[in-house]
């Protein structure tokens, strides 16, 4: 297929790494759901050509594929959809070979040339479905995972009864084909399966009402040649083939979490109807596991529109409340600090705020609309980005996403004590101090983003050390046991996990404009993305 040609050179280069596999005309058998058909059709020939192993794929519905794996049908590589406990407990897959491969959303398509419906919100989708004369989607009774998702969505929207007379559940023929020839008005199915040229894709359904489906691969315990089966699984889950998944209208898992120790949790948060993530600036977690997500603006909206807010969720992602609407000029940093309160920086308003967990304002640093300079001693700030507390209550503010390039120290009651930092690239000099954190010894770690390093100081501003191995740091988080988490924005788009003495332990690639992050007591990492417009969650495997 011509639309895949741009990926071919990269794929062939990657496959040279498998040259140690014995070239023989052995067969690698794969079983997978239908949403993997186009990807396997494209990737298999390259693997065959470069390894000498023929790939034979069996494609079925999501539920039927899983059933065959659980009952022990012999394949070398299996690709299934969660939940996975029954698959793993069946004994028919090698559990430690589990690889997240891709995710796929259920999308909407209409006949080319017809009116495009609004599907931007759950309510808009509900109105579209109620107004439609006919809707077609894969039959859940035949094991179609998309169909199961859609039936659940109708229940969520409260329209199951109203839909019964107008739905056309299909098997064998794709629902897009029915819409293309005028036999149905609305096509609902996985985006990867909408390929008919006679239809136009409107987009994915909102994830609040239609869950994203994950595809996960394993080496089978029945594999004739486990090494070759693993090589094929590694190949189809590698970053080098990510473009093939994107062309097939899927999201490769390795782009969002290319790491062996962490995996991204899809749809972890349950936001209320009508609420969505937007430009997410920061996140904090209190000792009870309550999550405070700082939203800068709505999707597509410019910062400064006064739509910033704090979204509060319980540890399971259930929405609890929101506060702070129409309060902040430009949301930047949010920390739940050692005093148990929520500290927020408003970089455009040139202020730092201390709030109770319910949003009651308790303290303000800086003066609204009054920008200090780099030598100000009157407590004024200019582009404050982040804040941290010492054990004695002293407050340290990174004051530096505007004209200033310094750290400002206040007493626990908000009185100015001192500042340090000058613009430059020499040791101890700063260029956009974007985040600040403190380790168990009381040392301050400043994200010196413009200089692409972390600078370490004592609490009086004495320069101690610098670290260059974490990229251009946007956000820093340090746990009680001195594990250092650093996110770097574009073009790196990376989370790095290390130690406060500079050792790198792990990296998670493929983020989308990460800005700040927080880590809960279980080790789950929450990353606020400004470009990705999401609060993403990673857990250890």
N, C-alpha and C positions, 0 to 999 in steps of 0.2 A: 504494500500500500504506500503510495507516494507520500502521504502525510506523515509517515514514520521515518523517512529517509534521513532527516537531520540527526537522528540518534545512532545511525548504523556504524559510523566510524568509531565512535566512543565505545560502543558495545563490542566491536571486534577487538579493539585494543584491550579492553577489560578481559576478554576471554582468553587472551594469551597467558593469563595467570593460571589457567587450567591445563597448560601444556604438559604437566606431569602426569595427568590422567592417562592411563593406558588407552591408546586408540584401538577400539574394537567395535564391531557392529553389535553392541549390546543395546537392548531396549530399555529406556527409562520411562516407566509408566506413571502418569499423573492423573489424579482425579480432582476436579475443581468445579465450583459453581459457574453458572452461565456468564456472570459478569467478568470472568477472567478469560473468556474465549478469545477476544481480539488481542489481548496482551500475549497470551500463549501462542497464538497463530503467528505473531511477529517475532517473539523471542526464540521460539524453539528452533527454527532453521539455522540461526547463527550458532546456537549451542551445538547442533548436530554437525555443522560444517567444521567447527573448531575442535571438537572432541571425538568425533567418530561415533557418538552414541545417538541412536534414533530416539526421538521423543514421541510418545503416543499419549494423547490427552483424552480423557473421558470427561465430558461436560454434562452436568445435570443441574437440577434445581438445588438451592441451598440446603433444604431439609433432606432431600434424597441423597445428596452427596455425603452429608454427615451420617445418615443412616447406614450407608454402605461401609463407611470407615469404621463405625462402631461395631457392625456385625462381622468385621474382619475380612472384607474383600481385599485381595492382595494387590497393592500398588506400591510403587517406590516412593513417591512424594504425594502428600495429600494437602489440599488447601480447603479450609473449612471456615465457617462463620461462627463467632461466639453465640451462646456460651460454650465453653470448652470442657467443663468438668467431665461430662460423659465421654467425650472423645479421649481425654487423657486416661481416665479410669478404665477404659476398655482394654488397655494394654496393646493397642494396635498402632500407637505412635510412640516415637522416642521423645519423651517429654522435654528433655533438655535441648532438643533441636528446634524448639518453637521459634518462629520468626514472624513478626508482624510484616505484612506485605503491602497492603494498601487499604484505603477506605473508599467507599462510594456512597453518594447521596442519592436519594430518590428525587427525580426531577419532573418537570412539567413541560409538555410539548403540545403545540397546536398545529393545525394544518397551515402550510405556508400561505401567506396572503390574508389570513384572518386576523381579527383583533387580538392583541396580546393582553392577557389578563394580568391583574396586579396580584403578585404572590409574595409581597415584601413582608407581610406580617401574618400571624396565625388567623386573625380576623379576616384579612383580605382573602386568604386561601378558602376559608369557610364560605365567604360570600361567592367566590368563584364557583365552588363546587355546587352550592345550592342553586346558582343561576344556570349552570350547564344543563343541556338537554341529555347528554350522555357522557359517561366517563369510562375509560377502559384501562385495565391494569392486569398484571399476571395473577393467575389463580392461586390463592394461598392454599386451597385444598389439595393442590398438586405439588405443594412443597416450595412455592416461590417465596423467597424471603421478602422481596419487595411487596408482594401482596399481603403478607403478614403485617408488615410495617404500616401499610395503608389502612388495613382494617382497624389496627390499633389507633391510627390517627383519626379515623371517623369517630371512634368512641371518645377520644380526647376532645374532639370538637363538638360532640353531642349530636351528630347528624347521621348516625348509623341507619336509623329507620328511613330518613328522607332519601338516602342514597340507594337503597335497595332496588328501586324501580328503574334507576338510570345507569347502573353499573354493568359493564360487560367484562367479565373475568375470562382471560384467554389463556390457552396453552398451545404451544407449537408455533403459532403465528405471533409475531411481536405486536404489542399494542400500538406501536408507532405506525405500523402498516395499516391498521384499521383507521386511524386518524387521517393518514395520507390519502386514502381513497374515499374519505367522507363517511365512513360507517360509524364513527364516533367523534365527539367534539374535543375531548380532553384526553391526552395520554399521560399516564402516571407510571413510571417505572425507573429502574436505576439509570442514571445518566449514561453509564457506559454501554447501555443496551439500546439507546436511542440513536440509530444510525440512518434511518430512512430519509432520503433527500427531499421527500415531499412534506416533511414537518419542520417546524422551527422550535428549537429549545428555548423556553422562557427562562429557566434556571432551576436551581435546587429548591426544594421545600424548606421552610424554616426549620432548623434542627430542634427547636423547642417542641415541635409536634410530629416530626418524622425523623427518627433516629438515624444516625450515620451507621452504615454497616461496615464492619471490619472484616478483612480477609487475613487469615493466619495460616502459615505453612508449617508442616512437620515432615521429617523423614519417617517413613513407615517402618514398623518393626518387621514387616514382610519384605523389605527392600532386598533385592538380589545382590546389589553392590552398594552398601551404605555410603561409601566414599563418593561415588558418582552421584548418588541421590542427593547427598549434602551439597556437592558442587553445583548441581542444578538449582537447589533451593537458595544457596548463597547468591547465585547469579540473578535469579528473578527477584531477589529482595535487596539487591545492591543499589547504591546511589547512582551508579553508571547507567542504569536503565530507568531512572526516574522519569525521564522525558516520555518514555513509551506509555507509562501509566497516565501522565497528564494529557497526552494526546487522546487516550481512551476515556478521558473525562473522569479519571479517578485521582485520588491523592495518594502518592506513594508514602508509606509510613516512614521510610528511611529519611525522607526530606524533613519531616517534622521531628523525628527522634532517631537519628542515626547513631545508635549507641547500644551496647550489649547489656548495660546495667539498668537503664531507665526505659520506660515506655510511656507514651502519652495516653492519658485517660480521656476518651471521647465522651462528650455530653455529660460531664460530671456535675455541672451546675444546673439547677432547676429555677430559672428566672421566671417571674410571673408573665402572663400573657401581655404582650405589648412592650415588654422591656427586653433589651438586647445589649450585648457587649458593644462598646464603641471603641474609641481611641483610649486604650487602657494604659494608664500612666504608672501605677504602683499598686502594691498589695502588702498587707500586714496581717499577722495572725497572733491572736492573744493566747494566754496560757491555757485556755479552755478549748482551743482549736477553732474558735470563731474567726472567720475570714472577713477582712475589710478590703474591698476592692475599690480603687480610686479611678473613676471614669472621667477622662478629660472632656470628651465631647461625644455627641452622637455620630454614628457612621456618616462620613461625607461632610460633616460639619466642621467649620474652622474653629480652632481654639480661640477662646475669648468670647464665645457665644453665651457664656454664663450657664451652660448646661452641665457643668461638672457636678458629680455627686459621689457619695460613698455608698457602695452596695454591700450589705452585710449578709453573710451566708453562714449556716452552721457547718460543722466539719464534714457533713455528708453532701454539702452543696445545696441544701434547701434554703430558699430565700427567707430571710427574717425581717428585714426592714431596709430602708435607704434614708439617707439624710444629707444635708449640705447643698441641696439644690439652690441654684442662684446665689451661691455664696462666694465661689472662687472665680477669679478672672482666668486663671490657667492652672489646672491641676498639674502638679509635678511629683512630689514625693509624699509617701505615707509610710509611717512606721508605727507599730505597736511597741513602745519602748518598755524598759524595765520597770517603770512606774505603773504600767498597766493602762496608760492612756494612749490616745491616738494623736500622733503628731503629724502635721500636714504642712507642706511647703507650697506656697502660691508664687511661682517665679515671676509672673507678670504683675501681681499685686504687691510684690516685694515684702511679703510677710510670711511668718511662721506661726502656726496655730496649735494649741493644745486643746483637745476635745475629750469629753467623756465618751465611753462606748456608745451612748445613746445620742451623741451629737451636740451635747451642751458645751459651749465655748468656755474654757477655763483660763486661758492665757494667750496673749498675742505678743509676738516679737516683730519689730519693724513697724513702719508707718505706711498705711495704705496711700499709694500715689506719690510717695516721697522716696526717690531712689538715692541711696547713699553712694559714695564713691569708694575706691579701694582703700582709702585712708580714714573713712568715717569712724568716729569713736562715740557717736551719739545713739548707737543702736539701730540706725537705719541700714537697710540691706538693698541689694540690687541683683535680682535674679537668684534668690535662694533656691537650692535644689534638694537639699536633704538635711537631716538632723539626727543627732544621737546624744544619749545621756551617759555621763560617768556615774560611778557608784555613789558619789557624794551629791549627785543631782545636777552638777554642772552641765550646761547645754552647749553643744558644738554644732554650728551651722555651716554647711558647705554653701558659700555665697559666690556663685560663679557662672550662671548661664546668662550673663549679660556683660556689662563692662567690668565687673569685679572678678578677681581671681584669688580668693582668699578663704580662710576658715576663721569664723568668728566665735569667740567663747563668751558665754553668758553665765551668770550665777543661776542657781536653781529658782530664784524668784524673778529672773528675767533682766537682771542688771548687767550692762556691758562690762566685761573684764579686759579683754584684749583681742587682737586679731593677728594673723600671720599669713604670709603668702604674697608673692609678687608674680607678675606675668613673665613667663620665660620657660625655657626648656632645660635649664641646668638643674642638678639635684636639689630638691626642695622647692623649686619654682613650679608654678601651676599654670595650666591652660585648660580652662573649663573644668573646675572641680565639680563633678556631676553627682557624686554619691559619697557617703561617709559612713563608716561602721567602726566598732570597737571590739577588740578581742578580750579574752579573759584576763589579760595582764594590763588592760587599760590603754593599750596602744591604739592610735587612730589610723585607719586605712582610708585614704582619700582616692577616689576614682579620678585620676588625672587624665581625663578622656582625650583632650587635645594633644597630650604628649604620649598617648598610647601606653600608659603604665599606671601602676598603683604606687603612691607614695605613702610611707609610714612615718608617723610623727609621735612624739610623746604629747602629754596634755598641755604642755607649755609651748608647743610649736617647734620643738627641737627635731630636726630631720634625722631619721634613723636608717631608713632603707628604701629601696624601690624594687618593684617587680615588673618585668616586661613580658612575662610569659602568658598573660591573661588577655592580650589584645588591647583594643581601645575600650576600656571599661565604661559601661553606662550605669550599671548598678552593682552594689556589693552587699552581701549578706554573710554574717559570721555566726555560727551556731555556738552554743555554750561550750562545746568541746573543741572549739577553734577549727572547725571545718569552714573553709572559705568558698563561697559561691559567687561567681562573677558572670554577668551577662555583658556581651559586647554586641552593639547594634550593627547595622549594615556597614560594610559588605560582609562582615564576619558572621553575624546572626548566629551567635554561639553562646551556650552556657558552658562554663568551665568550673569544675569542682576541684578544689585543691586544699592545701593546708596553709596556715598563716605564716609558715616559714618558706613558702614558695613552691612546694612540691605540687605538681599537677597529678590529680588522681583520675580524672575522667572528663570527657567532653560530650556534649550533646549538640549536634549540628542541626542546621535547617530551621532555625527559628525565623520569625518574621518581624523584625524591628523590636527586639526585646528592650525593655526600658528599665524595669526594676523587678525584684523577685523577693519571695519569702519562703522559708522552709518550716514545715510543722514538726511536731515532736516525733512523728513516725518516719521522717525523712522525705516526705512528699514535697516536691518543689512546685511552687506556683509562680508563673512568669507572666508579667503584664506586657503585652505587645501593643505598640502604637501603630505599626504598619499592619500587623495581622488583625488588629482590632478584636482582641480576645484576651481572656485570662486563661492560659493553658496550664494544665496540671500534669506533672510527671511523677511516677512512682517507681520505686526500685522493683526489678523483676524478681 
